[in-house]
Amino acid sequence: MERKKASEFSQDLLDLFDRYVHGEISRRDFFDGVQKFAVGGLTAAALFEMLKPNYAWAIQVSPDDARLKAELATVPSPHGNGSIKGYLVRPVNAGKLPGVLVVHENRGLNPYIQDVARRLAIAGFMAFAPDALTSLGGYPGDDEKGLQLFNQLDRDKMLEDFLAAAEWLKARPDCTGKIGSIGFCYGGGVSNQLAVRMGADLSAAVPFYGAQPNAADAAKIKAPVLAHYGELDTRITSGWPAYDAALTAAQVTHAGYVYLGANHGFYNDTTPRYDEAAAKLAWQRTLDWLNKYLR
């Protein structure tokens, strides 16, 4: 299926899809609401197919790229769900490397997030992408089922799992001891929370359209924070000014960018919400940030 652009859809439809993706409305409510957009021979089901992720579009770095070594790893998480599995990837024949924890959206460790990990490895980092769905069997290969499983998990225990993964990555003998976190959507919020929890043990945080901590928690952050937001994603982006002010008050090194005309999920290249220009600029800024603070 050819990828459509966000501009080819009504913003009201994209906003409705965003509400569904984040569990604010049910699948049935989404289909009821989408009926008014099903015109010109399009059905609600066809619109849904156009909007949902197509992971074939996300492969920027092949899983069998000879420049990389990838493996699955299991990390103990005694304060979380017992353990968390993840995808560990790094350049072959490299010495000690800085690490980057890659935190997925609210669907689990899907192929897109694995590809993001490989993009980081190609850039010279050791990337670890944990799967919060580990205790329920892992990402099921289907986003709809992934969301159902995700909603069954305890959010506090999930955060403990990601914290355990970050500490495990930092302590690896092939890591320099400097790590950063990068997260998307739900994972952006986790990236912010890891910055709160880890203090100076985290060397950089890059939340993409992630929920922001309150001012009291923001004051605990020591890691330089680079935040990315879409202009049209008012649900999340509206929280940036207060977060910016809190980080400034706490004298935390930080930068934030709001990408004009971009939606929530603009970096995710598996859906029409992908904004190529914004995504490429945000990624270059991300690599520059990680290279500055992790090297």
Secondary structure, DSSP 8 states (H G I E B T S, - for coil): -----GGGS-HHHHHHHHHHHTTSS-HHHHHHHHGGG--TT--HHHHHHHHS--GGGG-SS-TT-TTEEEEEEEEEETTTTEEEEEEEEEETT--SEEEEEEE--TT-S-HHHHHHHHHHHHTT-EEEEE-TTGGGTS--S-HHHHHHHHTTS-HHHHHHHHHHHHHHHHH-TTEEEEEEEEEETHHHHHHHHHHHHHGGG--EEEEES-----HHHHTT--S-EEEEEETT-HHHHTTHHHHHHHHHHTT--EEEEEETT--TTTT-TTSTT--HHHHHHHHHHHHHHHHHHH-
